[in-house]
């Protein structure tokens, strides 16, 4: 779908057209899932975060100032919802319990799942956003409210950790 078509859908959604909003959300569903699962590492919690994000986006869509930042705005809301859910889970669940990582798109490669699971969230989230969701370092920095250089460093360190996990020597 073109940028113009996305803009038209967003305008209709802002005019409270539920069908346009649904179509718009469906365009970004895979990206939202990958981001949520990178933070929560649990399908049920990721689904909850996405559901809460969709509801919040619908309720607050009129507050979006610049339509070209819809995806960034939505992703920031999703990340906040994920952190809220994770914090609630930490308070409610014994930390010794461990939830299984569920990346549907890399289901066939258990080794990648295990490697990503071992990464600290501060490295895992930028890697998933950069390589899976297609965000630029500048966009990731804006979403996470950190300098671009920090994202570049986290990507570099995350790649290095993944390289060590897979025993790939850097040349």
N, C-alpha and C positions, 0 to 999 in steps of 0.2 A: 504494500500500500504506500502511496506517495505521501510526501510531507503535506501537500495540499489537502489530500483526503483526510489525513490525521487532523489537520487544522479544522476542517469542516466538521468532523466528528466531535472534536473538542468544543467547538462553538455550539453545536446542537446539544451536547451534554450540559454545557453551562446554562443553556435555556431549559434545563431539566427534562431532556429527552432520555428516558431510561434505556431505550434500545441503542441509541448512539453511545451512551456511556458504557453499556455492556460490551458493545463491539470494540470500543476503545480499550477497555480493560483486557479483553481477550487478546489484543495485540501484544500486550506486555506480560501476559500470564507466565510464560516460561522464564522470562527475566526475573519476575518477582519470586517465582519458586526457587530459582537458583540462588538468589540473594538470601532468601529466608532460610533455606536449608544450609547455606554456608555459615550462618550465625547460629541457628538452633539445632542443626544436625538431627532433626526428628520430623518425620512427615506430619504427624498430628499437630505439633506446635507450629510448624511452617504453615499449614492450612489455616490454623487459627489466626496467625499474624496476617496472612494474606486477606482473610475475610474481614478482619478489623480494619485493615488498610483500605480495602475497597469501600467499606462503609464510611470511613473518615473522609476519603477522597470525594465521595458523593455528597456528603454533608458540607464539606468545605470547598467545593470546587469553585464557588464564586470568589473565594479569597486568592485564587491563583492569579497573580498579576500579569505574568508574561506567558502566553500559551506555549512558546517554544521550550519552556522549562518544565512542561508537564511531567515528563518521565523522571527528571531529577527530583522534582517536588514529591512525586508519588514514591520514589525509592527512599527518600529521606523519611517519609512517614512510615514506610515499611520497616526500615532499620530501627526506628524508634519503637515501633510495636514489637519487633523481635526482641529488643533489649528489655522491654517491659515484661514480656512473657518469660524470658530467660531469668530475669530477676525474681519473678513470682515463683518460678519452678525451683530456683535455688532455695528460696525461703520455705517452700512446701514439701520438697522431696529430699530424701537422704542423698547427699552428694555421692555416696558410694555406688548408687544406681547409675547405670550407664545405658544411654539410649543408642540404638543402632543407627549408623549413618545411612541415609537413603537417597542417593543421587540416582534418579531414574535414568537420566541420560548417559550415565557411565556405569550402569548396572553390570554390564558385561566385563568391566575392568575393576575387579575388587581391589587390585593393587593401587590404583589411582585414588579410590575412595579412602583406603587406609592411609595413604600418603597425605591427602588433604585433611583427614581427621587429625593427624598428628601435628599439623600446623597450628600455631596460635592464631586466634581469630583476627588479630591485627594484620597478619600476613594472608590468611585464607580468604578473607572478604575481598581485599583488593585484587587478589589473583582471580577469584571467581568473577568479579565484576569486570575485570579487564579482558580475560580470555573467554569467558562464557557469555557474558552479557554485552560485550563490545563497547564498554565505556572507555573513554580516553582517560589518561592520568589526570587531566584538568577537571573532568567531570567527576571522577571519583573523589578528588580532593574537595570539590565543592559539596558533594553529598556528605562526606564524612567530616567536613569542617576542619581540614588540616591542610598544610601547605602542599603544593604539588611535589616539592622535593621529598617530603615525607612519604608520599605515595610511591614515588620512584624508588626510594630506599626500601620500603616495605615489599615492593614487587621484586626487587633485586634479592633481598634477603629471603623472601619466600621461595623464589626460584632456586636459590642456593641450597636451602633446606630440602626442597624437593629433589634437587640433584644429589645431595648426600643420601637421601632416602633410597634413591634408585642407583646409588653408587656411580654417578656420572661425574667424571673429573672435568673441571673447568679448564679449558685450554686457552 
